[in-house]
Amino acid sequence: MTDDHARTDAGEGDPHHAQASPLPGPDVGLPTTAAAARTLVRERMALDAPDLQDEEAGARVLADALLVTSELVTNAIRHGGGLTAFDLWITDDGLILNVADASPCLPVTTDPDQRGKDRIGGFGWPLVCRLARHVAVTALPDGKQITVLIRLTPPA
């Protein structure tokens, strides 16, 4: 993976293509809330990256992963027509998270200088791009998928 931020792919043959099937494991399905998605991330990291649980830098990495998860899942539910796929795994490069929704629309960033005082939101996407090492948006026949790579080693 590269350090690209906000790349759009065709999605064909992509090994990180989100699956419509649930995550492996007993009774693990598509999360219905951001909190449920965070729980899945926390559980997977506890199993596959236990060394992050005990140190302060590891706690920051976990917090970043949970924040990115919250942003992506919340936006899929609120703005993307609903979450259609969610999967994650730990690799040597870090946590790979796929979140797919039913909207073909790309994520939006709100320019703080152009927004009205009564308008909220628009800051989550830049936050995701800042916290993730890699971000890709892939068009799907029924929406889009966002794939992020979050480095699990604390910055030097």
Disulfide bonds with the S-S distance in Angstrom:
none
